[in-house]
Amino acid sequence: MININIFLTFIIGILLSIFFMFKPMDIKMQHFKDVPLFELSDFTMYELNPKGLTTILLGSNATRYSDRYTIKNMDYTDNSKKYIANMVSDFGVYKNEIVKLIGHVIYVREDGLTFKSQKALYNKKTADITSNTKYIAYLNNNVITGSYIKYNNISEKIYSKNVIAKYQLKEEK
């Protein structure tokens, strides 16, 4: 039989060796700057004001960050101005009433004005949509192409660069 003193000395020796020989894991604190708050599938967002529905934002997938939404297959409708404007794209970012559209952008206004581009930026406050890439615009039988477009939904003015226009004149009866 083992003496109890030898046994306790042996156990204390093992515990002391564990205490001095093994070092605990050093876990470093990490700071994440841009962490998503949540992610949604089949995303729909409505914005209302005292006059009624102003914005509908749809997407197949959306990620909410503290300051923005990122949306796949974005479908954005602005009903806050004279004409309802609808914009669709492959990807979009909605931040502080600014909508950034990327990939196969199509802008359609309720009176028939349509333009297509690869990138566009829509400012909801000023009702300006801007594209710094090649675009093609349609209104009835008129077709305009160019390398830059800025359109204001309130003043209904279009600013463009490197324009080629096919304009259909009205025939008198």
N, C-alpha and C positions, 0 to 999 in steps of 0.2 A: 504494500500500500504506500501511496505517496503521502508524504507529510503535507498537511494543509498549508503550512508556511511556504513550502517550496512551490506548491500549486498557485497560491496567491501571488508570489513573487514572479512566477512565470507569466501569469495573466497580466499583471501590472507592467512587466517588461514588454509584452506584445502591445499593449495599449499605448505605452510611451513611445515605442518605435513607430507605431501608426501615426501618432500625434506629431512627431518630429520629422518623420521621413516623407510622409505623403502631404502634398500641398493641395489645397482646394482649387477648384477651377476658377480662373480669373475671367469673369464675365464682364465684357466691356459694354458700357451703355451706348446704345445706338440712337441716333436722332434721325427720324424720318421727316422729310420736309413736305412730301406730297403723297399722303396716304389717302386712298379712297375711303369714303365714309360707308358707302354701300353700292351694290350693283343690282340692276333690275333688268329683267327680260320683258319684252313687249311693253315698253315704256310709253306712258302718256302723261303729259303735264298740261294743265289748264291754268291760264292767268285771267283773273277777273278784276274789274274795277267797278265803281258805282254805276257806270253805263252798261255794263254787261261783260261778255266774253271778249277778251282782247287778243289772246294768243292760245294756239294749240300747238304743242310740240310732241311729235311721235317718234319712236325709234324701235328697232328690233332689240337693241341692247343699250343700256345707259349706265354710266358710272358717275356717281355724285362725289365730288370733292368739296372741300370747304368753301371754295370760291367759284365753282363752275360745274357744268355737266358736260360729259363727252358722250356722244351718241353715234351709234352705228345705224346706217340707213335712216338718216334724219329726214323728217317731213315737218316743216315749220310753216305755220300759217299765222300771218299778222292781220288782225281785223281791227286795228286801232286807227287806221287812216281812211281817207275817202274811198279808196279802192282796196279790196281784200287782195293781199299778196301771198302767194304760196311758193315755198322754196324746198326742193328736195336735193339730197346729195348722198354719197356713199358714207360720209363721215362728217360730223359737225361738233362744234364746241359752242356752248351757250354760256356767256359770262357777262354780267353787268349790262344786260340788254344789248349785247353785241353777239351776233351769230356769225361764226366762221364756218363756211361750207367748203368741203374738199371732196373732189372726185365726182364727175358726172353731175355737175350742178345744173339744175333747171329752175328758172324763176318764171312764174306765171302770175300775171295780174288779171283781175276779174274782167277788165275791158278787152282782153285778148293779147296784150303785150307779153311776149315770151322771149327769154334769152337763155342760151346754153353756154356753159364754160366749164373749166376744170376746177377753178377756185373762185370764191366770192366772199365778201365781207358785208354783212348787213347790220346797220346801226338802227335799232328800233326807235330811238329818241328822235333822230333827224330824218328817218325814213330813207336813208341813202343806202344803195347797194353798189358795191364797187368790185370790179374784177380786173386784176392786172395781167390776166392771161388772155389768149385769143378767145373771142366769143363770136356767136352768131345770134342775131336778134330778129324777131318776126313781129309784125303788126299787120294783120289782114294779109294782103298780097305783097307787102313791102318786106325786103330782106336787107339787113345791115350786118356786115362783118367788120371786125377791127381787132386791135391788140390791147385795148383798154376801154372800159366802160364805167361810167358813174351815172347812176340813174337815181333821181329823187322822186319818191312816190307822192309827195305833197305838191311840189311845183311842176311835176311831170316833165322835167327837163333831162335830156340825155347829153352827157359829155363823153366824147370818144376820141381815140387816136387811130391813125392809119385806117381810115374808114373807106369801105367799098359798099355803096348802097344801090339797091335795085328798088326804085320807087315807082309804084303804079299810080299814074294820074287818073283822076276820075273822068269818065267820058260824059259829055253832055248828051242829053236825049233830045 
